[in-house]
């Protein structure tokens, strides 16, 4: 397998059509998941919303952002849907929802 340097990668450029990726709707993603056989078998939403988690824990935006180690502006963007949540954030939300004390123990040094 050939090894590429960062300079090589930058020179080659990417092959992802970012406009097409951004234009993909949730319905199209669901259809593709069904066709691939990778759709979720979980009942209900795969993860709770950031606002739901925060309200369940009875924390302010500042407090929960501090708990998970992100800027308050980032948490607000998640709650307001300004940015899509990456898989790590969705996993964090599920863990916060199901095991908030474990997160507190892990995040407080």
Biopython code that builds the backbone (N, CA, C, O; Angstrom):
import numpy as np
from Bio.PDB.StructureBuilder import StructureBuilder

atoms = [
    (1, "UNK", "N", (0.841, -1.173, 0.000)),
    (1, "UNK", "CA", (0.000, 0.000, 0.000)),
    (1, "UNK", "C", (0.888, 1.239, 0.000)),
    (1, "UNK", "O", (1.810, 1.349, 0.807)),
    (2, "UNK", "N", (0.611, 2.152, -0.891)),
    (2, "UNK", "CA", (1.417, 3.364, -1.006)),
    (2, "UNK", "C", (1.102, 4.310, 0.153)),
    (2, "UNK", "O", (-0.047, 4.439, 0.577)),
    (3, "UNK", "N", (2.128, 4.953, 0.644)),
    (3, "UNK", "CA", (1.948, 5.927, 1.709)),
    (3, "UNK", "C", (1.958, 7.308, 1.081)),
    (3, "UNK", "O", (2.785, 7.620, 0.225)),
    (4, "UNK", "N", (1.012, 8.131, 1.533)),
    (4, "UNK", "CA", (0.924, 9.492, 1.045)),
    (4, "UNK", "C", (1.287, 10.454, 2.153)),
    (4, "UNK", "O", (0.940, 10.248, 3.316)),
    (5, "UNK", "N", (1.978, 11.488, 1.784)),
    (5, "UNK", "CA", (2.265, 12.546, 2.745)),
    (5, "UNK", "C", (1.095, 13.518, 2.738)),
    (5, "UNK", "O", (0.260, 13.492, 1.833)),
    (6, "UNK", "N", (1.040, 14.369, 3.741)),
    (6, "UNK", "CA", (-0.004, 15.376, 3.795)),
    (6, "UNK", "C", (0.067, 16.284, 2.573)),
    (6, "UNK", "O", (-0.965, 16.681, 2.033)),
    (7, "UNK", "N", (1.264, 16.609, 2.141)),
    (7, "UNK", "CA", (1.434, 17.450, 0.946)),
    (7, "UNK", "C", (0.843, 16.757, -0.283)),
    (7, "UNK", "O", (0.205, 17.406, -1.111)),
    (8, "UNK", "N", (1.054, 15.429, -0.407)),
    (8, "UNK", "CA", (0.484, 14.672, -1.526)),
    (8, "UNK", "C", (-1.041, 14.737, -1.508)),
    (8, "UNK", "O", (-1.682, 14.937, -2.540)),
    (9, "UNK", "N", (-1.602, 14.566, -0.326)),
    (9, "UNK", "CA", (-3.060, 14.582, -0.197)),
    (9, "UNK", "C", (-3.609, 15.950, -0.569)),
    (9, "UNK", "O", (-4.603, 16.047, -1.289)),
    (10, "UNK", "N", (-2.969, 17.008, -0.082)),
    (10, "UNK", "CA", (-3.429, 18.357, -0.408)),
    (10, "UNK", "C", (-3.313, 18.636, -1.900)),
    (10, "UNK", "O", (-4.185, 19.281, -2.482)),
    (11, "UNK", "N", (-2.249, 18.155, -2.516)),
    (11, "UNK", "CA", (-2.038, 18.373, -3.942)),
    (11, "UNK", "C", (-3.110, 17.663, -4.773)),
    (11, "UNK", "O", (-3.598, 18.208, -5.764)),
    (12, "UNK", "N", (-3.462, 16.473, -4.373)),
    (12, "UNK", "CA", (-4.445, 15.683, -5.124)),
    (12, "UNK", "C", (-5.853, 16.242, -4.989)),
    (12, "UNK", "O", (-6.662, 16.124, -5.909)),
    (13, "UNK", "N", (-6.145, 16.846, -3.853)),
    (13, "UNK", "CA", (-7.485, 17.348, -3.616)),
    (13, "UNK", "C", (-8.432, 16.210, -3.267)),
    (13, "UNK", "O", (-8.076, 15.038, -3.392)),
    (14, "UNK", "N", (-9.607, 16.547, -2.842)),
    (14, "UNK", "CA", (-10.580, 15.525, -2.464)),
    (14, "UNK", "C", (-11.448, 15.099, -3.627)),
    (14, "UNK", "O", (-11.559, 15.794, -4.637)),
    (15, "UNK", "N", (-12.054, 13.953, -3.462)),
    (15, "UNK", "CA", (-12.962, 13.458, -4.484)),
    (15, "UNK", "C", (-14.407, 13.446, -4.018)),
    (15, "UNK", "O", (-15.271, 12.885, -4.692)),
    (16, "UNK", "N", (-14.675, 14.052, -2.888)),
    (16, "UNK", "CA", (-16.029, 14.094, -2.360)),
    (16, "UNK", "C", (-16.757, 15.290, -2.956)),
    (16, "UNK", "O", (-16.249, 16.411, -2.939)),
    (17, "UNK", "N", (-17.948, 15.041, -3.481)),
    (17, "UNK", "CA", (-18.783, 16.110, -4.009)),
    (17, "UNK", "C", (-19.564, 16.694, -2.832)),
    (17, "UNK", "O", (-20.670, 16.249, -2.526)),
    (18, "UNK", "N", (-18.976, 17.693, -2.180)),
    (18, "UNK", "CA", (-19.565, 18.229, -0.951)),
    (18, "UNK", "C", (-20.941, 18.839, -1.181)),
    (18, "UNK", "O", (-21.799, 18.746, -0.303)),
    (19, "UNK", "N", (-21.175, 19.451, -2.321)),
    (19, "UNK", "CA", (-22.493, 20.029, -2.604)),
    (19, "UNK", "C", (-23.546, 18.925, -2.647)),
    (19, "UNK", "O", (-24.656, 19.104, -2.147)),
    (20, "UNK", "N", (-23.203, 17.805, -3.234)),
    (20, "UNK", "CA", (-24.141, 16.686, -3.305)),
    (20, "UNK", "C", (-24.394, 16.092, -1.917)),
    (20, "UNK", "O", (-25.525, 15.736, -1.587)),
    (21, "UNK", "N", (-23.349, 15.989, -1.118)),
    (21, "UNK", "CA", (-23.503, 15.466, 0.242)),
    (21, "UNK", "C", (-24.417, 16.384, 1.049)),
    (21, "UNK", "O", (-25.319, 15.907, 1.737)),
    (22, "UNK", "N", (-24.193, 17.688, 0.972)),
    (22, "UNK", "CA", (-25.011, 18.639, 1.722)),
    (22, "UNK", "C", (-26.462, 18.648, 1.249)),
    (22, "UNK", "O", (-27.368, 18.937, 2.030)),
    (23, "UNK", "N", (-26.685, 18.334, -0.023)),
    (23, "UNK", "CA", (-28.037, 18.345, -0.580)),
    (23, "UNK", "C", (-28.815, 17.067, -0.277)),
    (23, "UNK", "O", (-30.017, 17.008, -0.535)),
    (24, "UNK", "N", (-28.159, 16.052, 0.259)),
    (24, "UNK", "CA", (-28.827, 14.790, 0.555)),
    (24, "UNK", "C", (-29.793, 14.976, 1.714)),
    (24, "UNK", "O", (-29.420, 15.488, 2.770)),
    (25, "UNK", "N", (-31.039, 14.556, 1.508)),
    (25, "UNK", "CA", (-32.068, 14.714, 2.540)),
    (25, "UNK", "C", (-32.070, 13.525, 3.488)),
    (25, "UNK", "O", (-31.493, 12.478, 3.195)),
    (26, "UNK", "N", (-32.727, 13.704, 4.628)),
    (26, "UNK", "CA", (-32.833, 12.618, 5.606)),
    (26, "UNK", "C", (-33.591, 11.433, 5.002)),
    (26, "UNK", "O", (-33.261, 10.280, 5.278)),
    (27, "UNK", "N", (-34.608, 11.716, 4.175)),
    (27, "UNK", "CA", (-35.374, 10.631, 3.537)),
    (27, "UNK", "C", (-34.475, 9.819, 2.600)),
    (27, "UNK", "O", (-34.584, 8.594, 2.542)),
    (28, "UNK", "N", (-33.591, 10.498, 1.871)),
    (28, "UNK", "CA", (-32.671, 9.786, 0.978)),
    (28, "UNK", "C", (-31.676, 8.942, 1.780)),
    (28, "UNK", "O", (-31.327, 7.832, 1.377)),
    (29, "UNK", "N", (-31.231, 9.468, 2.897)),
    (29, "UNK", "CA", (-30.304, 8.711, 3.751)),
    (29, "UNK", "C", (-31.007, 7.470, 4.301)),
    (29, "UNK", "O", (-30.431, 6.382, 4.316)),
    (30, "UNK", "N", (-32.253, 7.634, 4.752)),
    (30, "UNK", "CA", (-33.019, 6.488, 5.254)),
    (30, "UNK", "C", (-33.216, 5.441, 4.168)),
    (30, "UNK", "O", (-33.089, 4.244, 4.426)),
    (31, "UNK", "N", (-33.527, 5.889, 2.950)),
    (31, "UNK", "CA", (-33.716, 4.965, 1.826)),
    (31, "UNK", "C", (-32.417, 4.210, 1.540)),
    (31, "UNK", "O", (-32.436, 2.999, 1.320)),
    (32, "UNK", "N", (-31.300, 4.920, 1.543)),
    (32, "UNK", "CA", (-30.012, 4.273, 1.299)),
    (32, "UNK", "C", (-29.690, 3.261, 2.402)),
    (32, "UNK", "O", (-29.147, 2.191, 2.128)),
    (33, "UNK", "N", (-30.025, 3.602, 3.643)),
    (33, "UNK", "CA", (-29.775, 2.675, 4.757)),
    (33, "UNK", "C", (-30.610, 1.413, 4.606)),
    (33, "UNK", "O", (-30.127, 0.314, 4.878)),
    (34, "UNK", "N", (-31.865, 1.562, 4.173)),
    (34, "UNK", "CA", (-32.716, 0.382, 3.943)),
    (34, "UNK", "C", (-32.146, -0.481, 2.827)),
    (34, "UNK", "O", (-32.114, -1.707, 2.935)),
    (35, "UNK", "N", (-31.699, 0.164, 1.756)),
    (35, "UNK", "CA", (-31.125, -0.579, 0.628)),
    (35, "UNK", "C", (-29.827, -1.289, 1.032)),
    (35, "UNK", "O", (-29.558, -2.403, 0.583)),
    (36, "UNK", "N", (-29.025, -0.637, 1.881)),
    (36, "UNK", "CA", (-27.755, -1.221, 2.329)),
    (36, "UNK", "C", (-27.939, -2.250, 3.435)),
    (36, "UNK", "O", (-27.043, -3.051, 3.701)),
    (37, "UNK", "N", (-29.112, -2.225, 4.083)),
    (37, "UNK", "CA", (-29.328, -3.100, 5.224)),
    (37, "UNK", "C", (-28.664, -2.586, 6.482)),
    (37, "UNK", "O", (-28.367, -3.361, 7.392)),
    (38, "UNK", "N", (-28.427, -1.272, 6.544)),
    (38, "UNK", "CA", (-27.753, -0.700, 7.714)),
    (38, "UNK", "C", (-28.675, 0.175, 8.541)),
    (38, "UNK", "O", (-28.205, 0.935, 9.388)),
    (39, "UNK", "N", (-29.983, 0.086, 8.316)),
    (39, "UNK", "CA", (-30.893, 0.923, 9.081)),
    (39, "UNK", "C", (-30.872, 0.481, 10.543)),
    (39, "UNK", "O", (-30.566, -0.669, 10.858)),
    (40, "UNK", "N", (-31.201, 1.408, 11.414)),
    (40, "UNK", "CA", (-31.151, 1.151, 12.848)),
    (40, "UNK", "C", (-32.315, 0.268, 13.266)),
    (40, "UNK", "O", (-33.440, 0.460, 12.805)),
    (41, "UNK", "N", (-32.050, -0.695, 14.133)),
    (41, "UNK", "CA", (-33.092, -1.535, 14.690)),
    (41, "UNK", "C", (-33.578, -1.005, 16.031)),
    (41, "UNK", "O", (-34.393, -1.643, 16.697)),
    (42, "UNK", "N", (-33.080, 0.159, 16.425)),
    (42, "UNK", "CA", (-33.457, 0.715, 17.712)),
    (42, "UNK", "C", (-34.869, 1.286, 17.653)),
    (42, "UNK", "O", (-35.225, 1.947, 16.677)),
    (43, "UNK", "N", (-35.678, 1.043, 18.679)),
    (43, "UNK", "CA", (-37.011, 1.655, 18.700)),
    (43, "UNK", "C", (-36.896, 3.142, 19.002)),
    (43, "UNK", "O", (-36.081, 3.545, 19.832)),
    (44, "UNK", "N", (-37.689, 3.943, 18.348)),
    (44, "UNK", "CA", (-37.675, 5.377, 18.590)),
    (44, "UNK", "C", (-36.433, 6.030, 18.039)),
    (44, "UNK", "O", (-35.693, 5.415, 17.271)),
    (45, "UNK", "N", (-36.193, 7.286, 18.426)),
    (45, "UNK", "CA", (-35.008, 7.977, 17.925)),
    (45, "UNK", "C", (-33.737, 7.303, 18.421)),
    (45, "UNK", "O", (-33.690, 6.760, 19.524)),
    (46, "UNK", "N", (-32.717, 7.349, 17.589)),
    (46, "UNK", "CA", (-31.447, 6.709, 17.944)),
    (46, "UNK", "C", (-30.745, 7.437, 19.083)),
    (46, "UNK", "O", (-29.918, 6.851, 19.782)),
    (47, "UNK", "N", (-31.067, 8.696, 19.270)),
    (47, "UNK", "CA", (-30.452, 9.473, 20.338)),
    (47, "UNK", "C", (-31.389, 10.607, 20.717)),
    (47, "UNK", "O", (-32.131, 11.092, 19.864)),
    (48, "UNK", "N", (-31.378, 11.045, 21.972)),
    (48, "UNK", "CA", (-32.212, 12.172, 22.386)),
    (48, "UNK", "C", (-31.613, 13.489, 21.916)),
    (48, "UNK", "O", (-30.422, 13.566, 21.614)),
    (49, "UNK", "N", (-32.431, 14.506, 21.856)),
    (49, "UNK", "CA", (-31.915, 15.818, 21.446)),
    (49, "UNK", "C", (-31.081, 16.418, 22.579)),
    (49, "UNK", "O", (-31.280, 16.081, 23.746)),
    (50, "UNK", "N", (-30.157, 17.299, 22.235)),
    (50, "UNK", "CA", (-29.356, 17.955, 23.270)),
    (50, "UNK", "C", (-30.215, 18.676, 24.312)),
    (50, "UNK", "O", (-29.925, 18.624, 25.507)),
    (51, "UNK", "N", (-31.270, 19.347, 23.853)),
    (51, "UNK", "CA", (-32.131, 20.070, 24.792)),
    (51, "UNK", "C", (-32.844, 19.114, 25.735)),
    (51, "UNK", "O", (-32.995, 19.413, 26.920)),
    (52, "UNK", "N", (-33.283, 17.972, 25.227)),
    (52, "UNK", "CA", (-33.960, 16.982, 26.055)),
    (52, "UNK", "C", (-33.030, 16.462, 27.143)),
    (52, "UNK", "O", (-33.422, 16.351, 28.305)),
    (53, "UNK", "N", (-31.806, 16.148, 26.762)),
    (53, "UNK", "CA", (-30.821, 15.651, 27.733)),
    (53, "UNK", "C", (-30.565, 16.709, 28.804)),
    (53, "UNK", "O", (-30.552, 16.405, 29.997)),
    (54, "UNK", "N", (-30.364, 17.930, 28.375)),
    (54, "UNK", "CA", (-30.057, 19.010, 29.328)),
    (54, "UNK", "C", (-31.206, 19.215, 30.306)),
    (54, "UNK", "O", (-30.987, 19.380, 31.506)),
    (55, "UNK", "N", (-32.429, 19.204, 29.789)),
    (55, "UNK", "CA", (-33.591, 19.398, 30.666)),
    (55, "UNK", "C", (-33.753, 18.234, 31.635)),
    (55, "UNK", "O", (-34.097, 18.441, 32.799)),
    (56, "UNK", "N", (-33.508, 17.012, 31.165)),
    (56, "UNK", "CA", (-33.614, 15.850, 32.045)),
    (56, "UNK", "C", (-32.622, 15.965, 33.200)),
    (56, "UNK", "O", (-32.940, 15.611, 34.336)),
    (57, "UNK", "N", (-31.427, 16.456, 32.908)),
    (57, "UNK", "CA", (-30.398, 16.595, 33.933)),
    (57, "UNK", "C", (-30.561, 17.856, 34.771)),
    (57, "UNK", "O", (-29.837, 18.070, 35.743)),
    (58, "UNK", "N", (-31.536, 18.698, 34.373)),
    (58, "UNK", "CA", (-31.808, 19.954, 35.085)),
    (58, "UNK", "C", (-30.563, 20.838, 35.169)),
    (58, "UNK", "O", (-30.228, 21.369, 36.228)),
    (59, "UNK", "N", (-29.886, 20.983, 34.023)),
    (59, "UNK", "CA", (-28.681, 21.809, 33.942)),
    (59, "UNK", "C", (-28.913, 22.980, 33.000)),
    (59, "UNK", "O", (-29.751, 22.918, 32.100)),
    (60, "UNK", "N", (-28.157, 24.043, 33.224)),
    (60, "UNK", "CA", (-28.171, 25.157, 32.280)),
    (60, "UNK", "C", (-27.282, 24.786, 31.096)),
    (60, "UNK", "O", (-26.527, 23.815, 31.157)),
    (61, "UNK", "N", (-27.378, 25.562, 30.026)),
    (61, "UNK", "CA", (-26.506, 25.325, 28.881)),
    (61, "UNK", "C", (-25.041, 25.455, 29.282)),
    (61, "UNK", "O", (-24.195, 24.681, 28.832)),
    (62, "UNK", "N", (-24.751, 26.422, 30.116)),
    (62, "UNK", "CA", (-23.369, 26.622, 30.570)),
    (62, "UNK", "C", (-22.884, 25.420, 31.371)),
    (62, "UNK", "O", (-21.763, 24.951, 31.179)),
    (63, "UNK", "N", (-23.732, 24.924, 32.269)),
    (63, "UNK", "CA", (-23.324, 23.791, 33.112)),
    (63, "UNK", "C", (-23.092, 22.523, 32.297)),
    (63, "UNK", "O", (-22.106, 21.820, 32.520)),
    (64, "UNK", "N", (-23.980, 22.223, 31.362)),
    (64, "UNK", "CA", (-23.810, 20.982, 30.599)),
    (64, "UNK", "C", (-22.638, 21.094, 29.628)),
    (64, "UNK", "O", (-21.932, 20.115, 29.388)),
    (65, "UNK", "N", (-22.430, 22.287, 29.070)),
    (65, "UNK", "CA", (-21.276, 22.477, 28.183)),
    (65, "UNK", "C", (-19.977, 22.274, 28.961)),
    (65, "UNK", "O", (-19.030, 21.675, 28.453)),
    (66, "UNK", "N", (-19.939, 22.770, 30.181)),
    (66, "UNK", "CA", (-18.759, 22.570, 31.029)),
    (66, "UNK", "C", (-18.586, 21.090, 31.347)),
    (66, "UNK", "O", (-17.470, 20.574, 31.312)),
    (67, "UNK", "N", (-19.682, 20.408, 31.655)),
    (67, "UNK", "CA", (-19.622, 18.987, 31.984)),
    (67, "UNK", "C", (-19.016, 18.161, 30.853)),
    (67, "UNK", "O", (-18.164, 17.305, 31.088)),
    (68, "UNK", "N", (-19.465, 18.424, 29.612)),
    (68, "UNK", "CA", (-18.975, 17.608, 28.495)),
    (68, "UNK", "C", (-17.721, 18.187, 27.840)),
    (68, "UNK", "O", (-17.162, 17.571, 26.933)),
    (69, "UNK", "N", (-17.276, 19.355, 28.285)),
    (69, "UNK", "CA", (-16.023, 19.910, 27.803)),
    (69, "UNK", "C", (-16.082, 20.582, 26.452)),
    (69, "UNK", "O", (-15.132, 20.509, 25.672)),
    (70, "UNK", "N", (-17.205, 21.244, 26.170)),
    (70, "UNK", "CA", (-17.319, 21.990, 24.912)),
    (70, "UNK", "C", (-17.676, 23.438, 25.230)),
    (70, "UNK", "O", (-18.209, 23.721, 26.303)),
    (71, "UNK", "N", (-17.391, 24.354, 24.312)),
    (71, "UNK", "CA", (-17.820, 25.743, 24.533)),
    (71, "UNK", "C", (-19.346, 25.839, 24.579)),
    (71, "UNK", "O", (-20.044, 25.065, 23.925)),
    (72, "UNK", "N", (-19.851, 26.789, 25.351)),
    (72, "UNK", "CA", (-21.296, 26.999, 25.454)),
    (72, "UNK", "C", (-21.893, 27.250, 24.073)),
    (72, "UNK", "O", (-22.987, 26.765, 23.781)),
    (73, "UNK", "N", (-21.206, 27.988, 23.228)),
    (73, "UNK", "CA", (-21.713, 28.283, 21.881)),
    (73, "UNK", "C", (-21.919, 26.991, 21.092)),
    (73, "UNK", "O", (-22.872, 26.883, 20.320)),
    (74, "UNK", "N", (-21.041, 26.023, 21.279)),
    (74, "UNK", "CA", (-21.185, 24.744, 20.588)),
    (74, "UNK", "C", (-22.446, 24.036, 21.058)),
    (74, "UNK", "O", (-23.227, 23.547, 20.242)),
    (75, "UNK", "N", (-22.647, 23.978, 22.377)),
    (75, "UNK", "CA", (-23.857, 23.327, 22.899)),
    (75, "UNK", "C", (-25.105, 24.036, 22.371)),
    (75, "UNK", "O", (-26.066, 23.378, 21.974)),
    (76, "UNK", "N", (-25.101, 25.357, 22.363)),
    (76, "UNK", "CA", (-26.261, 26.114, 21.850)),
    (76, "UNK", "C", (-26.509, 25.779, 20.382)),
    (76, "UNK", "O", (-27.656, 25.605, 19.969)),
    (77, "UNK", "N", (-25.448, 25.688, 19.601)),
    (77, "UNK", "CA", (-25.606, 25.330, 18.190)),
    (77, "UNK", "C", (-26.223, 23.945, 18.051)),
    (77, "UNK", "O", (-27.064, 23.726, 17.179)),
    (78, "UNK", "N", (-25.813, 23.007, 18.903)),
    (78, "UNK", "CA", (-26.402, 21.661, 18.865)),
    (78, "UNK", "C", (-27.880, 21.721, 19.202)),
    (78, "UNK", "O", (-28.706, 21.116, 18.518)),
    (79, "UNK", "N", (-28.212, 22.456, 20.264)),
    (79, "UNK", "CA", (-29.615, 22.535, 20.681)),
    (79, "UNK", "C", (-30.485, 23.197, 19.626)),
    (79, "UNK", "O", (-31.616, 22.771, 19.396)),
    (80, "UNK", "N", (-29.973, 24.217, 18.996)),
    (80, "UNK", "CA", (-30.761, 24.977, 18.034)),
    (80, "UNK", "C", (-30.702, 24.402, 16.626)),
    (80, "UNK", "O", (-31.312, 24.945, 15.705)),
    (81, "UNK", "N", (-29.969, 23.304, 16.455)),
    (81, "UNK", "CA", (-29.920, 22.644, 15.159)),
    (81, "UNK", "C", (-29.126, 23.390, 14.108)),
    (81, "UNK", "O", (-29.307, 23.147, 12.914)),
    (82, "UNK", "N", (-28.266, 24.279, 14.515)),
    (82, "UNK", "CA", (-27.457, 25.041, 13.555)),
    (82, "UNK", "C", (-26.398, 24.179, 12.883)),
    (82, "UNK", "O", (-25.973, 24.454, 11.761)),
    (83, "UNK", "N", (-25.981, 23.134, 13.585)),
    (83, "UNK", "CA", (-24.985, 22.212, 13.038)),
    (83, "UNK", "C", (-25.508, 20.790, 13.212)),
    (83, "UNK", "O", (-26.261, 20.505, 14.144)),
    (84, "UNK", "N", (-25.108, 19.912, 12.318)),
    (84, "UNK", "CA", (-25.507, 18.518, 12.473)),
    (84, "UNK", "C", (-24.589, 17.856, 13.495)),
    (84, "UNK", "O", (-23.425, 18.226, 13.649)),
    (85, "UNK", "N", (-25.139, 16.880, 14.178)),
    (85, "UNK", "CA", (-24.384, 16.200, 15.225)),
    (85, "UNK", "C", (-23.610, 15.048, 14.624)),
    (85, "UNK", "O", (-24.175, 14.213, 13.917)),
    (86, "UNK", "N", (-22.320, 15.000, 14.902)),
    (86, "UNK", "CA", (-21.527, 13.889, 14.393)),
    (86, "UNK", "C", (-21.771, 12.655, 15.268)),
    (86, "UNK", "O", (-22.337, 12.781, 16.354)),
    (87, "UNK", "N", (-21.360, 11.478, 14.820)),
    (87, "UNK", "CA", (-21.646, 10.247, 15.569)),
    (87, "UNK", "C", (-21.146, 10.257, 17.013)),
    (87, "UNK", "O", (-21.800, 9.692, 17.889)),
    (88, "UNK", "N", (-20.012, 10.880, 17.274)),
    (88, "UNK", "CA", (-19.493, 10.918, 18.643)),
    (88, "UNK", "C", (-20.424, 11.714, 19.555)),
    (88, "UNK", "O", (-20.638, 11.333, 20.706)),
    (89, "UNK", "N", (-20.975, 12.807, 19.053)),
    (89, "UNK", "CA", (-21.891, 13.628, 19.847)),
    (89, "UNK", "C", (-23.185, 12.858, 20.095)),
    (89, "UNK", "O", (-23.720, 12.881, 21.204)),
    (90, "UNK", "N", (-23.686, 12.180, 19.071)),
    (90, "UNK", "CA", (-24.910, 11.393, 19.247)),
    (90, "UNK", "C", (-24.702, 10.300, 20.301)),
    (90, "UNK", "O", (-25.592, 10.034, 21.109)),
    (91, "UNK", "N", (-23.536, 9.676, 20.289)),
    (91, "UNK", "CA", (-23.225, 8.650, 21.292)),
    (91, "UNK", "C", (-23.154, 9.273, 22.674)),
    (91, "UNK", "O", (-23.686, 8.716, 23.635)),
    (92, "UNK", "N", (-22.503, 10.424, 22.784)),
    (92, "UNK", "CA", (-22.425, 11.122, 24.065)),
    (92, "UNK", "C", (-23.818, 11.439, 24.592)),
    (92, "UNK", "O", (-24.078, 11.279, 25.785)),
    (93, "UNK", "N", (-24.713, 11.884, 23.723)),
    (93, "UNK", "CA", (-26.088, 12.194, 24.151)),
    (93, "UNK", "C", (-26.797, 10.957, 24.681)),
    (93, "UNK", "O", (-27.504, 11.022, 25.687)),
    (94, "UNK", "N", (-26.606, 9.813, 23.994)),
    (94, "UNK", "CA", (-27.238, 8.573, 24.471)),
    (94, "UNK", "C", (-26.687, 8.172, 25.836)),
    (94, "UNK", "O", (-27.442, 7.740, 26.707)),
    (95, "UNK", "N", (-25.376, 8.313, 26.026)),
    (95, "UNK", "CA", (-24.781, 7.949, 27.313)),
    (95, "UNK", "C", (-25.250, 8.920, 28.398)),
    (95, "UNK", "O", (-25.588, 8.493, 29.502)),
    (96, "UNK", "N", (-25.273, 10.209, 28.097)),
    (96, "UNK", "CA", (-25.773, 11.188, 29.058)),
    (96, "UNK", "C", (-27.226, 10.886, 29.444)),
    (96, "UNK", "O", (-27.605, 11.025, 30.607)),
    (97, "UNK", "N", (-28.026, 10.477, 28.473)),
    (97, "UNK", "CA", (-29.438, 10.178, 28.690)),
    (97, "UNK", "C", (-29.602, 8.954, 29.589)),
    (97, "UNK", "O", (-30.431, 8.945, 30.499)),
    (98, "UNK", "N", (-28.804, 7.926, 29.321)),
    (98, "UNK", "CA", (-28.973, 6.651, 30.033)),
    (98, "UNK", "C", (-28.150, 6.554, 31.308)),
    (98, "UNK", "O", (-28.604, 5.968, 32.290)),
    (99, "UNK", "N", (-26.949, 7.119, 31.309)),
    (99, "UNK", "CA", (-26.024, 6.983, 32.448)),
    (99, "UNK", "C", (-25.369, 8.319, 32.802)),
    (99, "UNK", "O", (-24.150, 8.452, 32.692)),
    (100, "UNK", "N", (-26.154, 9.304, 33.221)),
    (100, "UNK", "CA", (-25.569, 10.619, 33.490)),
    (100, "UNK", "C", (-24.512, 10.600, 34.593)),
    (100, "UNK", "O", (-23.534, 11.344, 34.528)),
    (101, "UNK", "N", (-24.705, 9.749, 35.607)),
    (101, "UNK", "CA", (-23.718, 9.706, 36.690)),
    (101, "UNK", "C", (-22.379, 9.160, 36.219)),
    (101, "UNK", "O", (-21.327, 9.593, 36.688)),
    (102, "UNK", "N", (-22.418, 8.208, 35.292)),
    (102, "UNK", "CA", (-21.165, 7.668, 34.744)),
    (102, "UNK", "C", (-20.409, 8.752, 33.988)),
    (102, "UNK", "O", (-19.184, 8.831, 34.075)),
    (103, "UNK", "N", (-21.134, 9.588, 33.245)),
    (103, "UNK", "CA", (-20.487, 10.684, 32.514)),
    (103, "UNK", "C", (-19.886, 11.673, 33.499)),
    (103, "UNK", "O", (-18.764, 12.145, 33.315)),
    (104, "UNK", "N", (-20.637, 11.980, 34.540)),
    (104, "UNK", "CA", (-20.114, 12.927, 35.545)),
    (104, "UNK", "C", (-18.832, 12.389, 36.160)),
    (104, "UNK", "O", (-17.855, 13.122, 36.310)),
    (105, "UNK", "N", (-18.834, 11.103, 36.519)),
    (105, "UNK", "CA", (-17.630, 10.519, 37.118)),
    (105, "UNK", "C", (-16.464, 10.545, 36.139)),
    (105, "UNK", "O", (-15.329, 10.827, 36.524)),
    (106, "UNK", "N", (-16.747, 10.248, 34.867)),
    (106, "UNK", "CA", (-15.681, 10.193, 33.880)),
    (106, "UNK", "C", (-15.143, 11.575, 33.517)),
    (106, "UNK", "O", (-13.950, 11.725, 33.251)),
    (107, "UNK", "N", (-15.998, 12.566, 33.503)),
    (107, "UNK", "CA", (-15.587, 13.890, 33.030)),
    (107, "UNK", "C", (-15.011, 14.773, 34.137)),
    (107, "UNK", "O", (-14.262, 15.705, 33.846)),
    (108, "UNK", "N", (-15.339, 14.505, 35.371)),
    (108, "UNK", "CA", (-14.824, 15.318, 36.474)),
    (108, "UNK", "C", (-13.559, 14.661, 36.995)),
    (108, "UNK", "O", (-13.588, 13.558, 37.540)),
    (109, "UNK", "N", (-12.465, 15.354, 36.816)),
    (109, "UNK", "CA", (-11.167, 14.774, 37.238)),
    (109, "UNK", "C", (-10.829, 15.193, 38.631)),
    (109, "UNK", "O", (-9.784, 14.809, 39.156)),
]
sb = StructureBuilder()
sb.init_structure("model")
sb.init_model(0)
sb.init_chain("A")
sb.init_seg("    ")
for serial, (resi, resn, name, xyz) in enumerate(atoms, 1):
    if name == "N":
        sb.init_residue(resn, " ", resi, " ")
    sb.init_atom(name, np.array(xyz, "f"), 0.0, 1.0, " ", f" {name:<3s}", serial, name[0])
structure = sb.get_structure()
